[in-house]
Amino acid sequence: MGRLIYSGIMSLDGYTVDEDGSFQWAAPDEEVHAFVNDLQRPVGTYLYGRRMYETMRFWETADTMPDEPPVVRDYTAIWQAADKVVYSTTLQTVTTRRTRIERSLDLDALRAMKADSDRDITIGGPTLAATVVAAGLIDEYQLFLTPIIVGGGTPFLPRDVRTGLEFVDERRFAGGVVHLRYRAGA
């Protein structure tokens, strides 16, 4: 059975995007990007809401851009090799390979997907993840804390959920980013 992992980059005050919807402050440097690549290698399926999918579809063609560093080419291959499920009531078509649209998030179907998967599954986007976090389906949290306070925006974690976590490990990066990994259900 694969793990369901909620992973993301957030500001020190807990936001994934600021009040203007920007996340430029969260762009990983090469050291962090290489670490993310290694975390993503075991992933077989990415679960996205529409907005996160629209951001991530960049990776469908990132390998065609000239002069991209090896870390970007590596992530492009990892992303392209995984299946993607986009949960959206408004998106009519997808423009990336290995991608399908689901009109609603069915928690029982997600439980079955986890049980049937031999690879990890990640969920991206705080709005979609909030439902899954509240349902207690997340197995692991992988947080990249960026040394910036943005003062508001979209929170990484839902505000109305309480769950125990077991610390697994941490990694500090030269640029000040800290990766924290927790197992759910402690």
Phi and psi restraints in degrees (value plus and minus 20) as a CYANA .aco file:
   2 GLY   PHI     -97.0   -57.0
   2 GLY   PSI     136.9   176.9
   3 ARG   PHI    -107.3   -67.3
   3 ARG   PSI     128.9   168.9
   4 LEU   PHI    -120.9   -80.9
   4 LEU   PSI      96.5   136.5
   5 ILE   PHI    -135.2   -95.2
   5 ILE   PSI     112.0   152.0
   6 TYR   PHI    -126.0   -86.0
   6 TYR   PSI      93.8   133.8
   7 SER   PHI    -149.0  -109.0
   7 SER   PSI     123.0   163.0
   8 GLY   PHI    -195.3  -155.3
   8 GLY   PSI     146.8   186.8
   9 ILE   PHI    -119.3   -79.3
   9 ILE   PSI     114.7   154.7
  10 MET   PHI    -163.2  -123.2
  10 MET   PSI     137.9   177.9
  11 SER   PHI     -91.7   -51.7
  11 SER   PSI     144.7   184.7
  12 LEU   PHI     -80.6   -40.6
  12 LEU   PSI     -48.6    -8.6
  13 ASP   PHI    -111.8   -71.8
  13 ASP   PSI      -7.1    32.9
  14 GLY   PHI      74.9   114.9
  14 GLY   PSI      -3.3    36.7
  15 TYR   PHI    -128.4   -88.4
  15 TYR   PSI     126.1   166.1
  16 THR   PHI    -111.5   -71.5
  16 THR   PSI     -50.9   -10.9
  17 VAL   PHI    -156.9  -116.9
  17 VAL   PSI     134.8   174.8
  18 ASP   PHI    -103.4   -63.4
  18 ASP   PSI    -194.9  -154.9
  19 GLU   PHI     -82.6   -42.6
  19 GLU   PSI     -42.8    -2.8
  20 ASP   PHI    -109.1   -69.1
  20 ASP   PSI     -19.2    20.8
  21 GLY   PHI      62.6   102.6
  21 GLY   PSI     -10.8    29.2
  22 SER   PHI    -109.0   -69.0
  22 SER   PSI     125.5   165.5
  23 PHE   PHI    -153.0  -113.0
  23 PHE   PSI       1.1    41.1
  24 GLN   PHI     -77.3   -37.3
  24 GLN   PSI     -51.2   -11.2
  25 TRP   PHI     -86.0   -46.0
  25 TRP   PSI     -33.6     6.4
  26 ALA   PHI    -119.4   -79.4
  26 ALA   PSI     -20.1    19.9
  27 ALA   PHI     -78.5   -38.5
  27 ALA   PSI     102.9   142.9
  28 PRO   PHI     -95.3   -55.3
  28 PRO   PSI     125.1   165.1
  29 ASP   PHI     -97.5   -57.5
  29 ASP   PSI     158.5   198.5
  30 GLU   PHI     -81.5   -41.5
  30 GLU   PSI     -58.4   -18.4
  31 GLU   PHI     -82.9   -42.9
  31 GLU   PSI     -67.1   -27.1
  32 VAL   PHI     -86.9   -46.9
  32 VAL   PSI     -62.0   -22.0
  33 HIS   PHI     -80.1   -40.1
  33 HIS   PSI     -62.7   -22.7
  34 ALA   PHI     -82.8   -42.8
  34 ALA   PSI     -58.6   -18.6
  35 PHE   PHI     -85.7   -45.7
  35 PHE   PSI     -64.1   -24.1
  36 VAL   PHI     -78.1   -38.1
  36 VAL   PSI     -64.9   -24.9
  37 ASN   PHI     -74.2   -34.2
  37 ASN   PSI     -65.6   -25.6
  38 ASP   PHI     -85.7   -45.7
  38 ASP   PSI     -55.7   -15.7
  39 LEU   PHI     -86.3   -46.3
  39 LEU   PSI     -52.9   -12.9
  40 GLN   PHI    -104.2   -64.2
  40 GLN   PSI     -35.7     4.3
  41 ARG   PHI     -74.5   -34.5
  41 ARG   PSI     -59.6   -19.6
  42 PRO   PHI     -98.4   -58.4
  42 PRO   PSI     -21.8    18.2
  43 VAL   PHI     -97.8   -57.8
  43 VAL   PSI     109.9   149.9
  44 GLY   PHI    -123.1   -83.1
  44 GLY   PSI     -43.9    -3.9
  45 THR   PHI    -164.6  -124.6
  45 THR   PSI     114.6   154.6
  46 TYR   PHI    -126.3   -86.3
  46 TYR   PSI     112.2   152.2
  47 LEU   PHI    -127.7   -87.7
  47 LEU   PSI     106.3   146.3
  48 TYR   PHI    -151.9  -111.9
  48 TYR   PSI     130.7   170.7
  49 GLY   PHI    -103.2   -63.2
  49 GLY   PSI     154.1   194.1
  50 ARG   PHI     -80.2   -40.2
  50 ARG   PSI     -68.5   -28.5
  51 ARG   PHI     -82.8   -42.8
  51 ARG   PSI     -62.2   -22.2
  52 MET   PHI     -86.1   -46.1
  52 MET   PSI     -60.6   -20.6
  53 TYR   PHI     -79.8   -39.8
  53 TYR   PSI     -64.4   -24.4
  54 GLU   PHI     -82.8   -42.8
  54 GLU   PSI     -51.4   -11.4
  55 THR   PHI     -93.1   -53.1
  55 THR   PSI     -65.1   -25.1
  56 MET   PHI     -97.0   -57.0
  56 MET   PSI     -39.0     1.0
  57 ARG   PHI     -84.5   -44.5
  57 ARG   PSI     -31.9     8.1
  58 PHE   PHI     -69.3   -29.3
  58 PHE   PSI     -57.0   -17.0
  59 TRP   PHI     -91.3   -51.3
  59 TRP   PSI     -31.8     8.2
  60 GLU   PHI     -84.8   -44.8
  60 GLU   PSI     -52.2   -12.2
  61 THR   PHI    -145.2  -105.2
  61 THR   PSI     -10.8    29.2
  62 ALA   PHI     -79.2   -39.2
  62 ALA   PSI     -46.8    -6.8
  63 ASP   PHI     -93.3   -53.3
  63 ASP   PSI     -29.9    10.1
  64 THR   PHI    -112.2   -72.2
  64 THR   PSI     -25.8    14.2
  65 MET   PHI    -101.2   -61.2
  65 MET   PSI     113.2   153.2
  66 PRO   PHI     -90.0   -50.0
  66 PRO   PSI     128.5   168.5
  67 ASP   PHI      44.4    84.4
  67 ASP   PSI       4.4    44.4
  68 GLU   PHI     -93.6   -53.6
  68 GLU   PSI     121.2   161.2
  69 PRO   PHI     -88.1   -48.1
  69 PRO   PSI     139.3   179.3
  70 PRO   PHI     -74.2   -34.2
  70 PRO   PSI     -54.7   -14.7
  71 VAL   PHI     -83.6   -43.6
  71 VAL   PSI     -54.4   -14.4
  72 VAL   PHI     -93.8   -53.8
  72 VAL   PSI     -62.8   -22.8
  73 ARG   PHI     -82.4   -42.4
  73 ARG   PSI     -58.5   -18.5
  74 ASP   PHI     -82.8   -42.8
  74 ASP   PSI     -68.7   -28.7
  75 TYR   PHI     -84.3   -44.3
  75 TYR   PSI     -57.1   -17.1
  76 THR   PHI     -76.9   -36.9
  76 THR   PSI     -66.2   -26.2
  77 ALA   PHI     -84.4   -44.4
  77 ALA   PSI     -60.3   -20.3
  78 ILE   PHI     -82.0   -42.0
  78 ILE   PSI     -67.9   -27.9
  79 TRP   PHI     -85.2   -45.2
  79 TRP   PSI     -63.5   -23.5
  80 GLN   PHI     -85.8   -45.8
  80 GLN   PSI     -48.9    -8.9
  81 ALA   PHI     -98.1   -58.1
  81 ALA   PSI     -35.5     4.5
  82 ALA   PHI    -112.0   -72.0
  82 ALA   PSI     135.5   175.5
  83 ASP   PHI     -98.5   -58.5
  83 ASP   PSI     132.5   172.5
  84 LYS   PHI    -150.4  -110.4
  84 LYS   PSI     116.5   156.5
  85 VAL   PHI    -141.5  -101.5
  85 VAL   PSI     104.7   144.7
  86 VAL   PHI    -129.4   -89.4
  86 VAL   PSI     102.5   142.5
  87 TYR   PHI    -116.2   -76.2
  87 TYR   PSI      90.5   130.5
  88 SER   PHI    -177.5  -137.5
  88 SER   PSI     119.3   159.3
  89 THR   PHI    -113.8   -73.8
  89 THR   PSI     -31.0     9.0
  90 THR   PHI    -130.4   -90.4
  90 THR   PSI     -46.7    -6.7
  91 LEU   PHI     -90.3   -50.3
  91 LEU   PSI     104.8   144.8
  92 GLN   PHI    -108.4   -68.4
  92 GLN   PSI     -59.2   -19.2
  93 THR   PHI    -160.9  -120.9
  93 THR   PSI     141.7   181.7
  94 VAL   PHI    -130.4   -90.4
  94 VAL   PSI     132.9   172.9
  95 THR   PHI    -136.5   -96.5
  95 THR   PSI      -5.9    34.1
  96 THR   PHI    -143.6  -103.6
  96 THR   PSI     131.8   171.8
  97 ARG   PHI     -90.1   -50.1
  97 ARG   PSI     139.7   179.7
  98 ARG   PHI      37.8    77.8
  98 ARG   PSI      14.7    54.7
  99 THR   PHI    -148.5  -108.5
  99 THR   PSI     118.7   158.7
 100 ARG   PHI    -155.1  -115.1
 100 ARG   PSI     136.9   176.9
 101 ILE   PHI    -123.0   -83.0
 101 ILE   PSI     116.1   156.1
 102 GLU   PHI    -137.3   -97.3
 102 GLU   PSI     114.9   154.9
 103 ARG   PHI     -97.8   -57.8
 103 ARG   PSI     -39.8     0.2
 104 SER   PHI    -170.9  -130.9
 104 SER   PSI     137.4   177.4
 105 LEU   PHI    -108.2   -68.2
 105 LEU   PSI      91.8   131.8
 106 ASP   PHI    -119.7   -79.7
 106 ASP   PSI      90.1   130.1
 107 LEU   PHI     -83.8   -43.8
 107 LEU   PSI     -54.2   -14.2
 108 ASP   PHI     -86.8   -46.8
 108 ASP   PSI     -59.2   -19.2
 109 ALA   PHI     -85.4   -45.4
 109 ALA   PSI     -56.8   -16.8
 110 LEU   PHI     -86.8   -46.8
 110 LEU   PSI     -60.5   -20.5
 111 ARG   PHI     -79.6   -39.6
 111 ARG   PSI     -62.6   -22.6
 112 ALA   PHI     -85.6   -45.6
 112 ALA   PSI     -60.0   -20.0
 113 MET   PHI     -79.9   -39.9
 113 MET   PSI     -64.4   -24.4
 114 LYS   PHI     -80.6   -40.6
 114 LYS   PSI     -66.4   -26.4
 115 ALA   PHI     -84.6   -44.6
 115 ALA   PSI     -53.8   -13.8
 116 ASP   PHI    -108.6   -68.6
 116 ASP   PSI     -31.2     8.8
 117 SER   PHI    -106.1   -66.1
 117 SER   PSI     117.7   157.7
 118 ASP   PHI    -121.0   -81.0
 118 ASP   PSI     -17.2    22.8
 119 ARG   PHI    -147.2  -107.2
 119 ARG   PSI     143.7   183.7
 120 ASP   PHI     -89.6   -49.6
 120 ASP   PSI     137.0   177.0
 121 ILE   PHI    -145.1  -105.1
 121 ILE   PSI     115.0   155.0
 122 THR   PHI    -136.8   -96.8
 122 THR   PSI     133.1   173.1
 123 ILE   PHI    -137.9   -97.9
 123 ILE   PSI     112.5   152.5
 124 GLY   PHI    -143.5  -103.5
 124 GLY   PSI     116.2   156.2
 125 GLY   PHI      85.7   125.7
 125 GLY   PSI     102.6   142.6
 126 PRO   PHI     -88.0   -48.0
 126 PRO   PSI     -47.8    -7.8
 127 THR   PHI     -90.2   -50.2
 127 THR   PSI     -69.4   -29.4
 128 LEU   PHI     -83.4   -43.4
 128 LEU   PSI     -64.8   -24.8
 129 ALA   PHI     -83.2   -43.2
 129 ALA   PSI     -51.0   -11.0
 130 ALA   PHI     -76.2   -36.2
 130 ALA   PSI     -60.7   -20.7
 131 THR   PHI     -85.4   -45.4
 131 THR   PSI     -61.1   -21.1
 132 VAL   PHI     -93.0   -53.0
 132 VAL   PSI     -57.8   -17.8
 133 VAL   PHI     -81.5   -41.5
 133 VAL   PSI     -67.6   -27.6
 134 ALA   PHI     -82.0   -42.0
 134 ALA   PSI     -51.6   -11.6
 135 ALA   PHI    -100.1   -60.1
 135 ALA   PSI     -25.9    14.1
 136 GLY   PHI      54.1    94.1
 136 GLY   PSI       7.0    47.0
 137 LEU   PHI    -115.0   -75.0
 137 LEU   PSI     -28.0    12.0
 138 ILE   PHI     -96.0   -56.0
 138 ILE   PSI     110.3   150.3
 139 ASP   PHI    -111.7   -71.7
 139 ASP   PSI     -52.1   -12.1
 140 GLU   PHI    -168.6  -128.6
 140 GLU   PSI     123.0   163.0
 141 TYR   PHI    -132.7   -92.7
 141 TYR   PSI     110.1   150.1
 142 GLN   PHI    -143.6  -103.6
 142 GLN   PSI      88.1   128.1
 143 LEU   PHI    -131.9   -91.9
 143 LEU   PSI     112.7   152.7
 144 PHE   PHI    -128.8   -88.8
 144 PHE   PSI      85.1   125.1
 145 LEU   PHI    -106.2   -66.2
 145 LEU   PSI     102.7   142.7
 146 THR   PHI    -118.7   -78.7
 146 THR   PSI     116.1   156.1
 147 PRO   PHI     -96.0   -56.0
 147 PRO   PSI      50.6    90.6
 148 ILE   PHI    -172.6  -132.6
 148 ILE   PSI     125.5   165.5
 149 ILE   PHI    -131.2   -91.2
 149 ILE   PSI     101.3   141.3
 150 VAL   PHI    -122.4   -82.4
 150 VAL   PSI     -32.9     7.1
 151 GLY   PHI      61.4   101.4
 151 GLY   PSI     -18.7    21.3
 152 GLY   PHI     135.2   175.2
 152 GLY   PSI     148.3   188.3
 153 GLY   PHI     120.5   160.5
 153 GLY   PSI    -163.6  -123.6
 154 THR   PHI    -117.2   -77.2
 154 THR   PSI      98.2   138.2
 155 PRO   PHI     -91.1   -51.1
 155 PRO   PSI     125.0   165.0
 156 PHE   PHI     -86.2   -46.2
 156 PHE   PSI     -60.0   -20.0
 157 LEU   PHI    -133.9   -93.9
 157 LEU   PSI     126.5   166.5
 158 PRO   PHI     -86.5   -46.5
 158 PRO   PSI     129.4   169.4
 159 ARG   PHI    -104.7   -64.7
 159 ARG   PSI     -34.7     5.3
 160 ASP   PHI    -129.4   -89.4
 160 ASP   PSI       5.8    45.8
 161 VAL   PHI    -145.9  -105.9
 161 VAL   PSI     120.3   160.3
 162 ARG   PHI    -149.3  -109.3
 162 ARG   PSI     107.4   147.4
 163 THR   PHI    -170.3  -130.3
 163 THR   PSI     123.3   163.3
 164 GLY   PHI     -96.6   -56.6
 164 GLY   PSI     125.7   165.7
 165 LEU   PHI    -149.6  -109.6
 165 LEU   PSI     126.8   166.8
 166 GLU   PHI    -128.0   -88.0
 166 GLU   PSI     102.6   142.6
 167 PHE   PHI     -84.1   -44.1
 167 PHE   PSI     111.5   151.5
 168 VAL   PHI    -127.8   -87.8
 168 VAL   PSI     -74.3   -34.3
 169 ASP   PHI    -187.8  -147.8
 169 ASP   PSI     156.0   196.0
 170 GLU   PHI    -163.6  -123.6
 170 GLU   PSI     139.5   179.5
 171 ARG   PHI    -166.3  -126.3
 171 ARG   PSI     113.2   153.2
 172 ARG   PHI    -126.4   -86.4
 172 ARG   PSI     120.8   160.8
 173 PHE   PHI    -134.5   -94.5
 173 PHE   PSI     134.6   174.6
 174 ALA   PHI     -76.4   -36.4
 174 ALA   PSI     -54.2   -14.2
 175 GLY   PHI    -100.2   -60.2
 175 GLY   PSI     -18.1    21.9
 176 GLY   PHI      81.0   121.0
 176 GLY   PSI     -29.3    10.7
 177 VAL   PHI     -90.9   -50.9
 177 VAL   PSI     122.4   162.4
 178 VAL   PHI    -144.1  -104.1
 178 VAL   PSI     110.3   150.3
 179 HIS   PHI    -119.3   -79.3
 179 HIS   PSI     109.5   149.5
 180 LEU   PHI    -142.0  -102.0
 180 LEU   PSI     115.0   155.0
 181 ARG   PHI    -145.5  -105.5
 181 ARG   PSI     110.1   150.1
 182 TYR   PHI    -152.3  -112.3
 182 TYR   PSI     122.7   162.7
 183 ARG   PHI    -113.3   -73.3
 183 ARG   PSI     118.7   158.7
 184 ALA   PHI     -99.8   -59.8
 184 ALA   PSI     136.6   176.6
 185 GLY   PHI      68.0   108.0
 185 GLY   PSI      -0.6    39.4
